[in-house]
Amino acid sequence: MSIITISRGLFSSGQALAEQAAAKLGYRSLSREMLLEAATRYDIPEAKFTELLETPPEVTPLRPEQVRFYRVVMQAALCEVVREGKVVYHGHGGQELLPGVQHVLKVRLLAPLAYRVARVQEQRKMDQASAYLYIARVDAIRARRVQEFFAVDWQDPRRYDLLLNLGKIPLEAAVERVVEWANRPEFQPTPASEQALQDLTLRARIEAALAVDPETRTVHLNVLAKQGMVYIWGAIPGFGMEREVMRVIEGVSGVQEVVPDLRVVLEQVRVGEVH
C-alpha cells in the first residue's frame, strides 16, 4: 500500500488531516515516531533532534559534517518506520527523505494565515499580534533548516504530488482527496517501487552506520545499494580505513556483497609542520 507524507506549516491542521486520512485508509499515522526510532537506534536524544529542527541556525549552528550526520540518521530511521507501508507520515522532512520511491504520495497542505493565527490564539492563549509573530518565526526557522539539510525550498509546489488549500476546501474534503489519491494506481506499490524502497533503506542504513561508528564517522563515501549488492567509492584518509569501512558495512542487515572502489588520499604535511 501507499506511503503518504504530509508537509504543512505550523497549526495548519496537518495532524488532523493525517489522522483522519489514516483512519479511513486503515493506515498508521506517524510523526515523532521517526525521531524516536533515530534516538533509539543511534543513541541520540530525541530532544537534540527537536532542538535542531525548531531553533534558528544561528542559535544552534551546525558544521557541514553535522548536517550530513543528522540527515542520514533521520533518513535511515524514517525508512525503517515506513518500509512496511500503510503509513501517513506528517513529521519533519518526509517529502525529502524518501526520494525515488514511486508509491510515496507527497502532499502539501496549505492553510490561510488567519486560520493558523486563530488556532495559535486558541491553543497557545496568545493575542493576535503575538500569534502572527510566532508563526512567522517558526515558519522561517523550518524553511531555513530544510534549506540547510536538503538544499531545497520546501514550499516549492513542484516537490509535491497533491496540493490542498484549506482556504478553498474544508478539512473533510481534504481528507477525501488524500484518500482518493492514495488509492490511485500510480501510487500503488509495484515490484520496482518496492525494490527502490528496499535499496534506499539499505543505503540509508549503511550511511548511518558509517556516520555513527567512531572509526568511520569522518569518512564521506558514495554508496549505491542494489538488491543486497553494495557499491562504495570515494577517498579514505589512510590505508587501514578500508578495513574499518568494510567491517561496518558488512555488519549492516541486508548486505549480501560489497564492491569497494576506494582510494587513499593522505593529508599533505607542510614543511613547516615537520619537526
N, C-alpha and C positions, 0 to 999 in steps of 0.2 A: 504494500500500500504506500501511498504518498507520504512524503515528509513535507511539512509546511513550516516556513519561517515567517514570522510577522515582525516587521520593523515599524516603530512608531515613536512619536515624540512623547515627552513626559505628560502624563494624565490625559492620554488620548483614547482611553478605553481599550488598549491593546490586550490587557489581561482578560477582560470580559469577552472580547472577540475570540481569543484563543480558547478559553474555557468552554464557551458555548459551541464553537465550531467543533472542538474535540468531542464534546458530549454527543453531538448529532452524528459524528462520523464513527464514534467508538474508538477514538484515539486517546493518547495521553497528552495532557497539556504540561509543558515543561518550561522552566525559566532558570531559576538559580540552581537547578539540579546539575547543570553543566559546570558551574563554579564549584559545587560540592564534589563532583567527580574529579575535577582538576585538583582540588585541595587534598582529597583523599589519596588519589593515585600518585601525585607528585609531591606530596608533603609540603604544600604551600597554603598558608592560612587563607581561608575564604575572604577574610577582611582585607587582605592585601589586594586581591583582585578588585574588590569593591572600591577600595581607595584609588587604585589606578584608573578605573573606569569612570569614577564620579568626581575626581578632583582635577583642576586645571593642570596642564603640563608644567607650568611654571612653579606650581606648588609641589608636585611630585614629578620632577623631571626624570626621564629615562634615557639611558645611553642606547645607541642602536642595537647593541647585543642584548640589552634587556627587553627592548621591544620585540625582537625576534624570539627571545625565550618565552615571554608570556603569550605571544601569538601562537607558537607551535604547541604549547601545552593546552591552551584553550581549544585549538582545533582538534587535538587528539582526544580531549575529553568530550567534546561535542560529538565527534564521530562515534565514540563508544555509546553515548546515551541515545543516539538516533538510529543506530545501524539495524535494529530490528524493524524499523518503520513504524507507521501508525503514530506519528508524533506531530504535535503542533508546538513549535518552539518559539517563544516570544521574549527570549533573553538577548544578551548582548551579541552583536556581530554575526547572527545566524546567516544573514544574506551573503556574507563574505567567506564564511568558514567551510562551506560545502560546495566548492566550485566543481563544475564539470559533471554533476550528477543530474541526469535529466528528470528524474522523478521527484526533485525538490521544487515545490511551488513557493516562489518568493513573493510575499505580499507586503505592500507598503500601505499603512493606514494613516490617513490624514484626518485632522480634526481642526475646526476653526479655533483661532486663538481665544475668542470669547468663551467657547465651550470649555477649553482647557483651564482658563483662568477661573471660571465658576467652580470647576471641580477642585482646584487647588484651594480656593477660598473655603469651600465646604469641608474638605478633608484636613487641611493644614491650619485652618482657622486664621487665615491671613486677610488683610484688607486687599482691595483690588490692585493698588499700585505695587504692593509687595509681591503679590502673586504674579503680576506681569514680569517683574524683575527676576523672580525665582525661576520662572520658565525660561526666560531669555538666557539666564546664566547657565542652567543645566543643559539646554539645547546647544549652546556654544561649546561647552566642555565636551559633550559627547561627539559633536561634529569634529572637533579638533583631535580627539582621541582616535576616532575612526580613521581620519586622515593620517594620523601618526602610525597606526597599526597596519593599515591596509593600502594607504596611498590612494584613497578614493573619496569621492563626495557621496556620503550615504543618502543624500536627498536626491541624487540623480535618478529620475524615473526610469532610465534605460536599464538600471540594475535589477528591475523587478518584473515579474510576470503579470501581476494584478495590482492596480492602484484603487483604493477605496477611500472615498471622501465623506466623512460623517456630516459635512456641511450640506451634502446633496441627498444622502440616503440615511435612514435610521440604522442603528446598530443591528437590529434584527435582519434588515435586508442585507447588510454587510456580511453577517454570518451566513446567510443563504448563498451569497455569491462565493464565499470561500468554499463552502461545501460543494457547490456546483462545480467549481473549477478543480477541486481536489479529485472529483470523480471523472474528469475529462480524460480521454485515452492518452493524450500526450503527457500526462503526469502520472501514469501508472508505471510501476517498475517493469523493466524488461531485463532479460539476461545481461545485456550490455550495460544497462544503468546500474544494476545490482553489482556487477563486477567493478564498475567505476567506483562505487562507494567502498567496496572491499579494498580496492587498490589505494584509494585515498586514505582509508583508515589505517592500512598497513604503513603507508608512507608517513602519516602523522605520528603513529606510534614510534617509528624509528627516529624521526626528527626530535620528538620529545625525549626519547631515551638518551639520545646523544646530548641533548641540551641539559639534562639533569645530572648526567654522570660526571663526577668530579674530574675524571681524566680526559673527557672529550668535550666538555661544555664550551671550550673556546674555539672548537673547530667548526667551520661553516662549510658543509658539503652539499652537493646536489644529490637528491635522492629520487629515484624512479622505481615504483613498485608495480609489478605486473604479474598477477596470478601467482603470487608467492615468490617470484623471482625479483631480486632487488639489485638495482644497478646504482652504484655510488661513484661519484667522480668529484675531483677538486684538489685543492692544495692542503697539505698537512705540514705541521711545523717541525717534524722530526722523524727519524727512521723507526722509532718504536711506536709511533702513533697509529700506524696501520693496524698493528696487532690489537691496540685498545679499541679502535673503531670496529674491527671485526668482532671482537668479544661482545661489545654492546649490541650490535645489530643481530648477531646470531642468537642472542638471548631474548629477542623480541618474538612474541607469539605471532605465528603466521608466516614467518620467514622460512622459505624452503632452501633457497640458494642465494649466495651473494656474489656479484660480479664487480670487483673493485677496479677502479682506474684512478689511482691516487698518485700524486706527485709530491715529492718532498721539496719544500721551499724553506731553506734555512734562513734565519734572520741575519741580515748583514750587520757586521760589527764594525763601527768606525774606528779608525786607527787610534784616535784619542781615547777610546774606551778600553783599549788593551793596556794592561799594566804588567 
